[in-house]
């Protein structure tokens, strides 16, 4: 089934109590829930949120919040976090390898410096900013076909860009964890994150993609 990840990373970790940070997000009927290890909490169900420090970054795993940030403009969530933590970098990452859906959005100094997203149905539909150092190794293995689609040669096999999202997301994670996500050590993956649940508005539930019901 591959990897599934929906998270927002704030780096460096802000010196603010978790309760105050969550209050800024104004999640309806927020209630405590059981904690989960990071390796499990990276794919929360809709209406579940987990938060805690992983290495030197603060990680919030939440489907709705992270997915709302994968767009060209600053999302309401990114605006709130940027105003609260002007000196931090805010990175939202989404990944569902089974359906080749992936993306990331990085905000620094109130500006979206990089955002990319792709899916098997739409191809690469979001491209904002210049390539980051963490992307360069993969991009160097790509060429562009006559239709403008980027193709990647990985170990002799050719892949379309929607198929290499896992590689890109893992590499972007190294920007905050010091190593690609799939190489994070047991201590990192075993970090317990505080758990919460909240009510998702009916309008938001209607937007939940089919694969979130797996």
Buried (B, 14 or more C-beta within 10 A) or exposed (E): EEBBBBBBBBBBBBEEEBEEBBEBBEBEEBEEBEBBBBEEBBBBEBBBBBBBBBBEBBBBBBBBBBBBBBBEEBBEBBBBBBEBBEEBBBBBBBBBBEBBBBBBBBBBEEEBBBBBBBBEEEBBEBBBEEEBEBBEEBEEBBEEEEEEBBBBEEEEEEBBBBBBBBBBBBBBBBBBBBBBBEEBEEEBBEBEBBBBBBEBEEEEEEEBEEEBEE
